[in-house]
Amino acid sequence: MQFLQLLGLIALQWALPSGCNYASRDPQAEKFDNHLDVESPSAARLRHARSSTYSRRNVEAAIAGASPCSEGFEKPKYQLSGFQFNKSSTQWGDRSMTHFQINDIANNASVQCSTPYLQDPSKPIWNECEGNGDDPIKPKTIFKYTPSSNELEISQNWICETQNKTYPRPYFSSATTDLTEILKCVDGTTQTICAVADDTAPRFGGEYVTPVWNSGEVDIIPPSQDSPKDTPWNPTPCIGLSFSYPNWNLQDFSYEVDEDDVLSLNFRLRNHANNQSVPCTTRGDEWSKCDESTSVRFTSWTGDFWVNQTWVCNGGDKYPHNVTFRAVGNRPINTRTANSTVIKGSLTEPIEMTPNVAPEGVNHPGCLETSETPSWIVTSWIWNEKWRDGYNTGNLTATIYNPSTGFNLTCTGDGEELNRDGRYGVDRWWGCGVATNPFPDYRIWTSIKLNPLTEIFSVNQEWSCNGYAGKLPAKIEAEGGVKTTLDCSWNNDTSTKTYIKTCYQAELPLTVPGDVKNHTELPQDVFAEMIPTGYSCTIASVLATQWRTIWSSDALWTTPTFADTFETRSRFDITFVALDGYQGVGYKGVSMTPFLPTSEPGRWYDCSRNGEVTSSVWARNSLDCKWQLDLATGYLAINHTWFCDDKTPDRPIVFTGYGSRFYDFSCYISRRDDNMVECNPTGLNPPPVLPTYLSWKSVPAAELGI
């Protein structure tokens, strides 16, 4: 992936070797020569004025060592020699060529310049001079001559220190000279020849920009001193269950009342997360210690039973680190039927939360009852039909909400079946994309359909509901449709024979009534502490927050443009296991280019790449993400806010973390293109950015709009 790219200024149609006759290489140029008049005495004098230039065509364009990359280099001072401008009338209009040698008299260097092909003099463009790309030490030189004002613009740049694992240092020189007073021209029937005598050419200079060694201030976030860790997942022994089910149940329960009428309880307390049990005895209403990490309490006058326990998990090969958990829980118990009673816990370490882990929507209030008469609520809806050169297609985007499960999603379809003139009928269902799910057997499956002839919109969905009060859990499939009421408009492009009709649902929200197609009862305890699979946003965020940056195919194209337009394009990906997928990141601008006055190393950029969504999970769960990159020092910082709701769907946890790292960059002239400098962090797998600061808080789901 491209990492750095500087704006290329011009694409040449073909390169010209040193010492060639430029006009004879182009068919247009040959015709140009055929229109030359018989040489007049005045033209002969002009030819003599530039004859010494042609005799030096094969001389090295830039003298070795004449570069700011070595010592003794001074601000360039220019003088022209052998300048000639030819303009000829052709069947294509006026065409011209320019030839000259630019001499840097301050540094004893010179380079030959010529337009590589016949050009329109009314539309001056930049052209490359000879020698560009021969040697990274030599300058890249471009020029532009404007006949209407007789102005000649010269621009050079040097890229220094490209092979010593440092970011390249750019140097720029740009100058303009007005040739009006010294340009002598001879007009012929079809050609005008203009030249400047060498002894009249003035010396001129301009802007010279050298690297700015302190180009801006950066408030450094101190990098974390911790070592990167592997990321524990839901199946990680002990750790995964501790985040999902920090619960207990009572075993071998018994009680007795002594002669003082004091109640005592005897039982074993089993921890569901680590599958360890501890013997406990309580007496009276006070807290009692089962061991150094477990305390229990029973208040006889309310019947409430309390647990407070600390335990340590080690993920073994999956996560060989100790993690301390602490949870509290309580519930009323009946001493006569307390055996096997389950007490649900709330974590207080390593994070405060009350897990409510289950497949999507199964525990939504009223799930079973409302599923008897299913319906969906459409909150946004847009349909496009497109006709172009006999190819007719359409696309549909709709956001729907199921009141039975509280599940909200956006579905799309794209194909000929969404166009009334499509070739494949109008009866196709479009499946809605789903994110990675920790309960794949009980995920919510959704499809939508639109008949473009009848304009009936349909929904098909499958979901599950938990049981209660003797009612069994169930898996439900339902389907329904509704006639839409559309507000449409046309956008036509007759030049390309493209016609687009865009329709919106006129009244929202729109209710889609449905009917149950299938109702399958499930075992009573099917959703009781169902073990999740795959990654966990919450676990990864708490135990292994880290941002990995993936740099691949990175390049910086160097051209001798002006310093204030010497743009850098940074392009990389951020992977973050807490959020499935990755986020593509990119920015192009002069603020990214180090060692220039325009550099802003302290600037923060959004984690985006031209609005591109590279991960649906990032798009949903990432609330704010910014990055900062100082290429002069290799400093990369990330400031990120995101939320997780895989353990607490009713009260998602919002995380905020920021951190930094200094990377070593290696830069070198590309073997693929001598106009390209490639840069990369050294090493095949650069270490991640770890959080210097990490905090979290739980908020109601409605506050996040989910």
C-alpha positions in Angstrom: 0.0 0.0 0.0 1.3 3.4 -0.8 2.6 5.2 2.1 4.1 8.5 0.9 3.4 10.2 -2.5 4.3 13.6 -3.7 2.2 15.3 -6.3 3.6 14.6 -9.9 3.6 17.7 -11.9 3.6 16.5 -15.5 3.5 13.2 -17.5 5.8 13.3 -20.5 4.7 11.6 -23.7 8.2 10.3 -24.4 11.7 10.9 -23.1 14.6 12.3 -25.2 18.2 11.2 -24.9 21.0 13.7 -24.6 22.5 14.9 -27.9 19.5 14.2 -30.2 17.9 16.5 -32.7 14.5 17.0 -31.0 12.6 18.3 -34.0 13.5 15.2 -36.2 12.0 12.8 -33.6 8.4 13.9 -34.1 6.3 13.7 -37.3 4.9 17.1 -36.4 8.5 18.4 -35.9 9.4 17.0 -39.3 6.6 19.0 -40.9 7.8 22.0 -38.8 11.2 21.7 -40.4 9.7 21.5 -43.9 8.1 24.9 -43.3 11.4 26.6 -42.5 12.2 29.6 -44.7 15.5 30.0 -46.5 17.9 31.3 -43.9 18.2 35.1 -43.9 21.3 37.0 -42.7 19.4 37.9 -39.5 18.6 34.2 -38.9 22.2 33.3 -39.5 23.3 35.6 -36.8 20.8 34.1 -34.4 22.0 30.6 -35.3 25.6 31.7 -34.6 24.5 33.0 -31.2 23.4 29.6 -30.1 25.9 27.4 -32.0 28.2 27.1 -28.9 25.3 25.5 -27.0 24.7 22.7 -29.5 28.4 21.8 -29.4 28.0 21.0 -25.8 24.9 18.7 -26.1 26.8 15.6 -25.1 28.5 17.2 -22.0 27.3 16.0 -18.6 24.2 17.9 -17.7 25.2 18.6 -14.1 28.7 18.7 -12.7 29.3 16.0 -10.1 29.1 17.2 -6.6 27.1 20.4 -7.4 24.3 19.5 -5.0 23.1 20.7 -1.6 23.5 17.0 -0.6 27.3 17.8 -0.4 29.2 20.6 1.3 29.9 23.9 -0.3 26.6 24.3 -2.2 25.3 27.9 -2.5 21.9 29.3 -3.3 21.6 28.9 -7.1 22.2 31.8 -9.4 21.1 31.2 -13.0 22.2 32.5 -16.4 20.9 31.3 -19.8 22.9 30.4 -22.9 21.9 29.4 -26.4 18.2 30.3 -25.8 16.0 29.9 -28.9 12.2 29.9 -29.4 10.7 28.7 -32.7 7.1 29.2 -33.6 5.6 27.8 -36.8 2.1 27.9 -38.4 0.8 24.4 -39.1 -2.5 22.8 -40.1 -3.1 22.2 -36.4 -2.5 25.9 -35.5 0.6 27.5 -34.1 3.2 25.1 -32.7 6.5 25.9 -31.0 9.6 24.5 -29.4 12.1 26.0 -26.9 15.8 25.2 -26.5 18.4 26.5 -24.1 21.0 25.7 -21.5 20.5 26.8 -17.9 23.8 27.5 -16.0 24.0 27.6 -12.2 27.0 29.9 -12.0 27.0 29.9 -8.2 27.7 26.2 -8.2 29.3 25.6 -11.6 26.6 23.3 -12.9 24.6 23.3 -16.1 21.7 21.4 -17.7 20.3 21.3 -21.3 16.5 22.0 -21.6 14.2 21.6 -24.6 10.6 20.9 -25.3 10.3 17.2 -26.2 7.6 17.8 -28.9 5.8 20.6 -30.7 3.5 22.5 -28.3 0.7 25.1 -28.4 2.4 28.4 -27.5 -0.9 29.7 -26.1 -1.0 26.9 -23.6 2.4 26.8 -21.9 3.2 23.7 -19.9 6.1 22.4 -17.7 8.7 20.3 -19.4 11.6 18.2 -18.1 15.2 19.0 -18.8 17.9 16.5 -19.7 19.6 14.4 -17.0 16.5 14.0 -14.7 16.7 10.7 -13.0 20.3 9.9 -14.0 21.6 10.2 -10.5 19.7 11.0 -7.2 22.4 13.5 -6.4 21.7 15.6 -9.5 18.7 17.9 -9.6 15.5 17.3 -11.3 14.9 20.4 -13.5 11.7 21.6 -15.2 10.9 24.7 -17.1 8.0 26.6 -18.6 8.3 29.3 -21.2 5.3 31.6 -21.8 5.6 33.4 -25.2 2.8 35.9 -24.4 4.8 37.4 -21.6 8.3 36.2 -22.6 8.7 34.8 -19.1 10.9 31.7 -18.5 10.3 29.8 -15.2 12.9 27.4 -13.9 12.4 25.0 -11.0 14.8 22.5 -9.5 14.7 20.1 -6.6 17.2 17.7 -5.0 16.3 14.8 -2.7 19.1 14.1 -0.2 19.8 11.4 2.3 17.7 8.8 0.6 19.7 5.7 1.4 20.6 5.9 5.1 17.3 5.0 6.8 16.2 8.6 7.2 13.4 10.5 5.6 14.5 12.3 2.4 15.5 15.9 2.8 14.1 18.0 -0.1 15.7 21.2 -1.4 14.0 23.5 -3.9 15.1 26.3 -6.1 12.7 28.3 -8.4 13.3 31.5 -10.4 11.7 33.5 -13.2 13.3 35.8 -15.7 11.7 38.2 -18.2 13.3 38.0 -21.7 11.3 40.8 -23.3 14.2 43.3 -23.5 16.8 40.9 -24.8 14.8 38.5 -27.0 15.4 39.2 -30.7 13.0 37.7 -33.2 12.9 37.2 -37.0 9.6 36.6 -38.7 9.3 34.5 -41.8 6.3 33.5 -43.9 5.4 30.5 -41.7 7.9 30.7 -38.9 9.2 33.0 -36.2 12.6 32.4 -34.8 13.6 34.2 -31.5 16.9 34.0 -29.7 18.9 35.6 -26.8 22.5 36.4 -27.3 24.6 34.8 -24.6 26.4 38.1 -23.7 23.0 39.8 -23.1 21.6 37.1 -20.8 21.2 38.4 -17.3 21.9 36.5 -14.1 18.8 35.8 -12.0 17.8 34.0 -8.9 14.7 33.3 -6.9 13.3 31.3 -4.0 15.6 28.7 -2.4 14.0 26.4 0.2 16.1 24.2 2.4 14.9 21.7 5.0 13.4 23.2 8.1 14.9 21.2 11.0 12.3 22.4 13.5 9.3 22.5 11.3 6.6 22.5 14.0 5.7 21.6 17.6 4.3 18.2 18.6 2.8 17.5 22.0 4.4 14.1 22.4 2.2 11.4 24.0 4.8 9.3 25.9 4.9 5.8 24.4 3.8 2.9 26.6 6.6 0.9 28.1 4.6 -2.3 28.1 5.2 -5.2 25.7 2.6 -6.2 23.1 0.4 -9.0 24.1 -1.6 -11.6 22.2 -5.3 -11.0 22.2 -7.5 -13.3 24.2 -10.8 -14.4 22.6 -14.1 -15.7 23.9 -12.8 -19.4 23.9 -9.7 -18.4 25.9 -9.8 -20.7 29.0 -11.2 -19.1 32.2 -10.8 -15.6 30.8 -13.5 -15.8 28.2 -16.1 -17.3 30.6 -15.1 -14.8 33.3 -16.1 -11.9 31.1 -19.3 -13.7 30.0 -20.6 -15.5 33.1 -19.1 -14.4 36.4 -21.8 -16.5 38.1 -22.1 -19.0 40.9 -24.4 -21.8 42.1 -24.9 -23.4 45.4 -24.1 -27.1 45.9 -24.6 -29.5 48.9 -26.7 -26.9 50.6 -27.9 -27.4 54.1 -28.9 -25.2 57.1 -29.5 -25.4 60.8 -30.7 -23.3 63.7 -28.9 -23.5 67.0 -30.2 -23.2 70.5 -29.7 -19.4 70.4 -32.0 -19.3 67.3 -29.2 -18.3 65.0 -29.3 -19.6 61.4 -26.2 -21.2 59.9 -25.8 -22.3 56.3 -23.4 -24.9 54.9 -22.7 -25.3 51.2 -20.1 -25.3 48.4 -20.0 -22.3 46.1 -19.0 -23.1 42.5 -17.6 -20.4 40.3 -18.9 -20.9 36.7 -16.0 -19.1 35.1 -13.1 -21.1 36.5 -15.2 -24.2 37.5 -13.7 -24.1 41.0 -15.7 -24.6 44.2 -15.0 -23.6 47.8 -16.7 -24.8 51.0 -18.6 -22.0 52.9 -20.4 -21.6 56.3 -22.4 -18.6 57.4 -23.7 -17.9 60.8 -26.2 -15.1 61.4 -26.5 -12.1 59.1 -22.8 -11.1 59.0 -20.3 -11.5 56.2 -18.4 -14.8 56.4 -15.1 -15.8 54.8 -15.1 -19.0 52.8 -11.3 -18.4 52.1 -9.1 -15.5 51.6 -10.7 -14.6 48.2 -14.4 -15.4 48.9 -16.9 -13.9 51.2 -20.6 -14.6 51.5 -23.6 -13.3 53.5 -27.2 -14.3 54.1 -29.7 -12.0 55.7 -32.4 -14.1 57.1 -35.0 -11.3 57.5 -34.9 -10.5 53.7 -33.8 -13.9 52.4 -31.0 -12.2 50.3 -27.8 -14.1 49.6 -24.6 -12.2 48.7 -21.3 -13.2 47.2 -18.0 -11.3 46.8 -15.2 -13.2 45.2 -11.8 -12.7 43.6 -10.1 -15.1 41.3 -7.2 -15.3 38.9 -7.2 -16.6 35.3 -4.3 -17.5 33.1 -5.1 -18.2 29.4 -2.3 -20.7 29.0 -0.9 -20.9 25.4 -3.7 -18.6 24.2 -2.9 -15.8 26.7 -0.1 -16.7 29.1 -0.8 -13.8 31.5 -2.6 -13.6 34.9 -5.8 -11.6 34.9 -7.5 -10.8 38.2 -11.3 -10.9 38.3 -13.5 -9.7 41.1 -17.3 -10.0 41.0 -20.2 -9.5 43.4 -23.7 -10.8 43.2 -26.9 -11.4 45.2 -30.4 -12.9 44.9 -33.1 -14.0 47.2 -33.0 -17.7 48.1 -35.3 -20.2 49.8 -33.3 -22.2 52.3 -35.5 -25.2 51.7 -34.9 -25.2 47.9 -31.5 -23.4 47.6 -29.5 -26.3 46.2 -28.3 -25.6 42.7 -29.6 -22.0 42.9 -27.7 -19.7 40.4 -26.4 -16.3 41.5 -25.6 -14.0 38.7 -22.5 -11.8 39.2 -21.4 -8.3 38.2 -17.7 -7.7 37.5 -15.9 -5.0 39.4 -12.4 -6.0 38.1 -10.8 -5.8 35.6 -13.8 -3.7 34.5 -17.1 -2.8 36.0 -20.0 -4.4 34.1 -22.9 -6.8 34.4 -22.7 -9.2 31.5 -25.9 -10.1 29.7 -24.5 -12.5 27.1 -26.9 -14.1 24.6 -27.6 -14.3 20.9 -29.0 -11.1 19.4 -32.4 -10.2 20.6 -33.3 -13.4 22.4 -33.8 -11.6 25.7 -35.5 -8.5 24.3 -38.6 -7.7 26.5 -41.7 -9.3 25.0 -39.8 -11.2 22.3 -42.1 -14.2 22.3 -45.4 -12.3 22.6 -44.7 -9.8 19.8 -43.3 -12.5 17.6 -46.8 -14.0 17.4 -47.9 -11.0 15.2 -44.6 -9.9 13.7 -43.9 -6.7 11.9 -41.0 -4.4 10.9 -40.6 -0.7 11.0 -38.8 0.9 8.0 -37.0 4.1 9.0 -35.2 4.9 5.7 -35.8 3.7 2.1 -34.3 4.7 -1.3 -34.6 3.0 -4.6 -32.7 3.9 -7.9 -33.5 2.6 -11.4 -30.9 3.2 -14.1 -31.2 2.8 -17.9 -28.0 3.0 -20.0 -27.4 1.6 -23.5 -29.8 -1.3 -23.1 -28.3 -2.2 -19.7 -31.0 -1.7 -17.1 -30.3 -2.1 -13.4 -31.4 -0.8 -10.0 -30.4 -0.6 -6.3 -32.2 -0.5 -3.1 -31.2 0.6 0.4 -33.5 0.2 3.4 -33.1 0.3 7.2 -35.5 -1.8 9.2 -36.3 -2.4 12.9 -37.8 -5.5 14.4 -39.8 -4.7 17.6 -39.7 -8.3 18.7 -35.9 -8.4 19.0 -34.9 -4.7 19.1 -32.7 -5.5 16.1 -32.0 -2.7 13.6 -30.0 -3.1 10.4 -29.5 -1.6 6.9 -30.0 -3.8 3.9 -29.0 -3.3 0.3 -29.7 -4.9 -3.1 -28.1 -4.1 -6.5 -29.0 -5.8 -9.8 -31.3 -6.0 -12.8 -34.1 -7.5 -10.8 -34.6 -4.0 -9.2 -35.3 -2.5 -12.6 -38.7 -2.9 -14.3 -37.0 -3.5 -17.6 -34.4 -6.0 -16.2 -33.7 -9.3 -17.9 -34.0 -11.6 -15.0 -37.5 -11.0 -13.6 -38.6 -9.1 -10.5 -38.8 -11.7 -7.8 -35.3 -11.8 -6.2 -34.6 -11.7 -2.5 -31.5 -9.8 -1.4 -29.7 -11.1 1.7 -28.5 -8.5 4.2 -24.9 -8.6 5.3 -24.2 -9.7 8.9 -21.2 -9.1 11.1 -19.2 -11.8 12.8 -21.4 -13.4 15.4 -20.4 -15.2 18.6 -23.5 -17.4 18.3 -23.5 -18.4 14.6 -26.3 -20.9 15.0 -28.7 -18.2 16.3 -27.8 -15.1 14.4 -30.6 -13.1 12.8 -30.9 -13.7 9.1 -32.7 -11.1 7.0 -33.6 -10.7 3.3 -35.5 -7.9 1.5 -37.3 -7.8 -1.8 -38.8 -5.1 -4.0 -41.1 -5.8 -7.0 -40.4 -2.8 -9.3 -43.7 -3.4 -11.2 -46.0 -3.5 -8.2 -43.7 -1.5 -5.9 -44.4 -3.9 -3.0 -41.5 -4.1 -0.5 -41.1 -7.3 1.4 -39.0 -8.6 4.4 -38.1 -12.1 5.4 -36.4 -12.6 8.7 -35.4 -15.4 11.1 -34.7 -14.8 14.8 -34.9 -16.5 18.2 -36.6 -15.7 21.5 -35.8 -17.0 25.0 -38.5 -18.7 27.1 -40.0 -17.7 30.4 -42.6 -18.7 32.9 -43.0 -22.2 31.5 -42.9 -21.1 27.9 -40.2 -22.7 25.8 -37.7 -20.7 23.7 -38.4 -20.6 20.0 -36.9 -19.9 16.6 -39.2 -17.9 14.4 -39.3 -17.2 10.7 -41.6 -14.5 9.4 -42.3 -12.8 6.2 -44.4 -9.7 5.2 -44.8 -7.0 2.6 -46.4 -3.6 2.0 -47.2 -1.4 -0.9 -44.9 1.6 -0.9 -45.9 5.2 -1.5 -43.1 6.7 -3.5 -41.8 10.2 -4.2 -39.7 10.0 -7.4 -37.5 12.3 -9.5 -35.4 11.9 -12.7 -31.7 12.7 -13.4 -30.9 12.3 -17.1 -27.7 12.6 -19.1 -28.6 12.6 -22.7 -24.9 12.8 -23.8 -24.3 9.3 -22.4 -27.9 8.1 -22.8 -28.1 7.5 -19.1 -31.5 7.9 -17.3 -31.8 7.5 -13.5 -35.0 7.4 -11.5 -34.7 7.9 -7.8 -37.6 7.1 -5.4 -38.0 7.6 -1.7 -40.7 6.3 0.6 -42.9 9.3 1.0 -44.0 8.6 4.6 -41.7 7.3 7.2 -41.7 5.3 9.4 -43.4 2.6 7.4 -44.8 -0.5 9.0 -44.4 -3.8 7.2 -46.9 -6.4 8.7 -45.8 -10.0 8.6 -46.9 -13.5 9.2 -45.1 -16.4 11.0 -43.9 -18.9 8.4 -42.2 -21.2 10.9 -42.2 -21.5 14.7 -39.8 -24.1 16.2 -39.7 -24.7 20.0 -36.2 -25.1 21.5 -35.0 -26.8 24.7 -35.8 -24.8 27.9 -32.1 -24.1 28.8 -30.8 -23.7 25.3 -29.7 -20.1 25.9 -28.5 -20.7 29.5 -24.8 -19.6 29.6 -24.3 -20.4 25.9 -20.6 -20.2 25.3 -19.7 -17.5 22.7 -17.2 -18.1 19.9 -14.7 -15.9 18.1 -13.3 -12.6 19.1 -14.8 -10.3 21.8 -14.7 -6.5 21.5 -14.9 -6.2 25.3 -12.2 -8.7 26.1 -9.8 -7.3 23.5 -10.4 -3.7 24.6 -9.8 -4.4 28.3 -6.8 -6.7 28.1 -5.1 -6.1 24.8 -5.9 -2.7 23.3 -3.4 -2.1 20.5 -3.4 -0.5 17.1 -1.4 -2.2 14.4 -0.5 -0.3 11.3 0.0 -2.1 8.0 2.2 -0.4 5.5 2.5 -2.0 2.1 3.4 -0.6 -1.3 4.5 2.9 -0.3 5.9 5.6 -2.6 6.8 9.2 -2.8 7.0 10.7 -6.3 9.5 13.5 -6.5 9.3 16.3 -9.1 11.0 19.7 -9.0 7.8 21.6 -8.2 7.6 24.4 -5.8 8.1 23.7 -2.1 4.6 24.8 -1.1 3.0 22.3 -3.4 5.3 19.4 -2.6 2.6 17.1 -1.3 3.0 13.9 0.6 0.4 11.1 0.6 0.3 8.9 3.7 -1.6 5.7 3.2 -1.9 2.7 5.6 -4.4 0.5 7.4 -5.2 0.3 11.1 -6.1 -3.1 12.4 -7.7 -3.4 15.9 -8.8 -6.8 17.0 -11.4 -5.3 19.3 -13.2 -4.1 16.1 -13.4 -6.8 13.4 -11.8 -5.9 10.1 -9.6 -2.8 9.6 -9.8 0.9 8.8 -8.2 2.3 5.8 -6.4 5.6 6.5 -5.0 8.1 4.1 -4.2 11.8 3.7 -2.5 13.9 1.0 -1.2 17.4 1.5 1.8 19.7 2.2 1.2 19.5 5.9 2.4 15.9 5.9 5.7 16.7 4.1 8.5 17.1 6.7 11.3 19.6 6.7 9.3 22.3 4.9 7.7 25.5 6.2 4.3 24.0 5.4 4.9 21.0 7.7 2.4 20.5 10.5 3.6 17.5 12.4 1.3 18.2 15.3 -1.8 18.0 13.2 -4.4 15.3 13.9 -6.1 13.6 10.9 -9.4 11.5 10.8 -9.1 7.8 10.5 -10.6 7.6 7.1 -9.7 7.3 3.4 -11.9 9.5 1.2 -14.9 8.4 3.2 -14.2 4.7 2.3 -15.8 2.2 4.7 -13.4 -0.7 5.0 -15.2 -2.5 7.9 -18.8 -2.5 8.8 -17.9 -3.0 12.5 -15.6 0.0 12.4 -18.4 2.0 10.8 -20.8 1.0 13.6 -18.6 0.9 16.7 -15.9 3.5 16.2 -17.1 6.8 17.5 -14.1 9.0 16.9 -10.6 8.1 15.7 -7.7 10.4 14.8 -4.0 9.9 14.0 -0.9 12.0 14.0 2.3 11.3 12.0 5.6 13.2 12.1 7.7 11.7 9.3 10.8 13.6 10.4 11.0 11.6 13.6 8.8 8.5 12.8 6.4 9.5 15.6 2.9 8.0 15.2 0.1 8.6 17.6 -3.5 7.4 17.7 -6.5 8.8 19.7 -9.5 6.5 19.5 -13.0 6.3 21.1 -15.2 3.2 20.4 -17.8 1.1 22.1 -18.4 -2.6 22.7 -21.8 -4.2 23.4 -21.1 -7.9 22.9 -21.3 -8.4 26.7 -23.7 -5.6 27.7 -26.1 -4.9 24.8 -28.4 -2.7 27.0 -25.5 -0.6 28.4 -22.6 -0.6 25.9 -19.1 0.3 27.2 -17.5 3.3 25.6 -13.7 3.1 25.6 -11.2 6.0 25.0 -7.6 5.3 24.5 -4.5 7.0 23.1 -0.9 6.1 22.6 2.1 6.5 20.4 5.3 4.9 19.1 8.4 6.0 17.3 9.2 4.0 14.1 12.4 3.8 12.2 11.8 4.5 8.5 13.9 3.3 5.6 13.8 5.4 2.4 15.5 4.7 -0.9 15.2 5.5 -4.6 12.8 3.0 -6.2 14.1 0.4 -8.6 10.8 0.7 -10.5 10.9 4.4 -11.1 13.7 6.9 -10.7 11.1 9.6 -9.9 9.9 7.6 -6.8 11.3 7.5 -3.3 9.9 4.6 -1.3 9.7 4.7 2.5 8.6 2.1 5.0 9.0 1.4 8.7 11.9 -1.1 9.1 11.1 -4.7 9.8 8.5 -7.1 8.4 6.0 -6.7 11.2 6.3 -3.3 13.0 5.3 -3.4 16.6 1.8 -1.9 17.5 0.9 1.3 19.1 0.0 0.5 22.7 -2.3 2.7 24.9 -0.6 5.2 27.2 -4.1 6.0 28.5 -7.2 3.9 28.5 -10.6 4.6 30.2 -14.1 3.4 29.9 -17.7 4.1 31.0 -21.1 2.4 30.4 -23.9 4.3 28.7 -27.5 3.4 27.8 -27.8 1.9 24.3 -30.3 4.7 23.4 -27.6 7.3 23.9 -25.6 5.7 21.1 -28.6 5.3 18.9 -28.3 1.5 18.7 
